[in-house]
């Protein structure tokens, strides 16, 4: 046998900054002129944002002398497909994109995931900048380099890790965000509090009225807290070999529910249901105090997020889809489970935990039963647990 070693040890610096502020368009265009991530820029957005924020950003770029174009695709989770990805690729090729091009993702998680995936694979990788316009994008999907599209087998089944060159979070975009989308994003904010920041969770419990009004004094700090949590976790584990799995709290069940809904359920709504289910699973497994699980559910209910599994989804079907999830190992479903508010459980340092299916089936069936559907956003806060 002849052996020819190929030695590829190298250090790759993929560091970038997240900038949080208001009216960042002019600042962004100045930064891009200095940083020169590309000789030209193509803004990728969706049909809801094309004529408003998309055209405005394009005009700002051109006023600064940047060579820039704009393309869009139909808004919604239904666009996270191979067909739409192909259409974006065809569109940027028609505009003359090459390795000297950088993409700019302007929109929510769908726009960011699609644009990042195209950037990861076009010409074997080109830079992209994230400009999230939704709360869920600002606190979660725009950070960390996860890109991808959906498949009938599961959510984000096809994708790549490709870190953005920069992230610009303009909180002014939250002003025009529909209430349902804001509430959906709040699920990921709650998740951040549960997995790593007890103080953030308590702030949400005590100041929820102001948060739901999108108080401009509070929101930048809340977004910053979430960004710091995700930045720290991603820096420790860029490609989700272990520690980064804590960010999946609620997502094992949530992704299965989203898939079974045909991606008609908003991501944050599914995550809300998933967090309650997985908190109860953690409680049944002896990992999480009952009082903590109750606090999580109470806060999500106060926000106005769904807390019950859709009746049309049998527990067995949910687990069958979860068993095909990227997080499953050798056909066994794994979860990221909390140990208390602000900390996640691990076994000998492993944050990917298996639980008997019987426990999960019981919890999901329980959550399908008729129960109080009180939707008031501002029920009394729970005392600390």
VENPE-V825538 format. One record per pair of residues at least 12 apart in sequence whose ideal C-beta (glycine too) atoms are under 7 Angstrom apart, sorted by the first residue. I is the first residue (numbers start at 1). J is the second residue. Records with the same first field share a line. If there is no record, write none. Layout:
BEGIN
I->J / J
END
This chain:
BEGIN
14->163
16->163 / 164 / 165 / 166 / 167
17->166
18->143 / 167 / 169 / 227 / 231
19->168 / 169
20->169 / 171 / 220 / 223 / 224
21->170
22->170 / 171 / 172
23->170 / 172
24->168 / 170
25->57 / 60
26->60
28->168
29->60 / 61 / 64 / 66
30->64
32->66
33->64 / 65 / 66
37->102 / 127 / 129 / 165
38->100 / 101 / 102 / 127
39->67 / 100
40->67 / 68 / 100 / 101
41->61 / 66 / 68 / 102 / 104
42->69 / 71 / 92 / 95 / 97 / 101 / 103 / 104
43->57 / 58 / 68 / 70 / 104 / 106
44->71 / 88 / 103 / 104 / 105 / 106 / 111 / 115
45->72 / 106 / 107 / 111
46->72 / 73 / 74 / 75 / 107 / 110 / 111
47->72 / 73 / 74 / 75
48->75
49->106 / 107 / 133
50->72
53->106 / 133
54->70 / 72 / 106
55->70
57->106
58->70
69->95
71->88 / 91 / 92
73->87 / 88
76->110
77->110 / 263
78->263
79->110 / 114
80->110 / 113 / 114 / 149 / 150
81->149 / 150
82->149
84->114
85->114 / 117 / 118 / 149
88->114 / 118
89->118 / 122
92->122
98->123
99->123 / 126
101->126
102->126 / 127 / 128 / 129 / 165
103->115 / 118 / 119 / 126 / 128
104->128 / 129 / 131
105->128 / 130 / 131
106->131 / 133
107->133
108->132 / 133 / 134 / 136 / 137
109->134 / 136 / 137 / 141 / 267
112->130 / 132 / 137 / 141 / 142
113->141 / 147 / 148 / 149
114->149
115->128
116->128 / 147 / 162 / 164
117->147 / 148 / 149 / 159 / 160
119->162
120->147 / 160 / 162
121->160
125->162
127->165
128->164 / 165
129->164 / 165 / 166
130->142 / 164 / 167
131->168
132->169
133->173
134->177 / 181 / 185
135->174 / 177 / 182 / 185 / 186
136->184 / 185 / 188 / 267 / 268
138->169 / 223
139->185 / 188 / 189 / 192 / 223 / 226 / 227
140->188 / 230
142->167
143->167 / 227 / 230 / 231 / 234
144->230 / 234
145->161 / 162 / 163 / 164 / 238
146->159 / 161
147->159 / 160 / 162
150->263
153->324
154->255 / 259 / 321 / 324 / 325
155->255 / 258 / 259
161->238 / 239
169->223
171->216 / 219 / 220 / 223
174->214 / 219
180->266
182->214
183->268 / 303 / 304 / 305
184->266 / 267 / 268 / 269
185->268
186->268 / 303
187->268 / 271 / 272 / 300 / 305
188->268 / 271
189->204 / 222 / 226
190->204 / 299 / 300
191->249 / 250 / 271 / 275
192->225 / 226 / 229
194->249 / 296 / 338 / 341
195->246 / 247 / 249 / 338 / 344
196->229 / 342
197->225 / 229 / 342
198->341 / 342
200->225
201->341 / 342
202->384
204->299
205->299 / 381 / 382
206->381
208->302 / 378
209->378
212->377
230->247
233->246 / 247
242->350 / 351
243->351
245->336 / 351 / 352
246->336 / 344 / 351
248->327 / 336
249->275 / 278 / 336 / 338 / 344
250->271 / 274 / 275 / 278
251->271 / 274
252->274 / 278 / 322 / 325 / 327 / 333 / 335
253->273 / 274 / 277 / 278 / 318 / 322
254->270 / 271 / 273 / 274
255->325
256->318 / 321 / 322 / 325
257->270 / 273 / 274 / 313 / 318
258->270
259->321
260->313 / 317 / 318 / 321
268->305
269->305 / 306
272->300 / 305 / 306 / 307
273->306 / 307 / 309
275->296 / 300
276->296 / 297 / 300 / 307 / 367
277->363 / 364 / 367
278->335 / 337
279->293 / 296 / 338
280->293 / 363
281->335 / 337 / 355 / 359 / 360 / 363
282->337 / 338 / 345
284->359 / 363
285->355 / 359
287->337 / 339 / 345
288->337 / 338 / 339 / 340
289->340 / 385
291->385
292->340 / 341 / 385
294->382
295->341 / 382 / 385
298->382
301->374 / 379
302->377 / 378 / 379
303->377
304->375 / 377
308->367 / 368 / 371
309->364 / 367 / 368
311->368
315->361 / 364 / 365
318->364
319->333 / 357 / 360 / 361
327->352
332->354
334->352 / 353 / 354
335->353 / 355
336->351
337->353
341->385
END
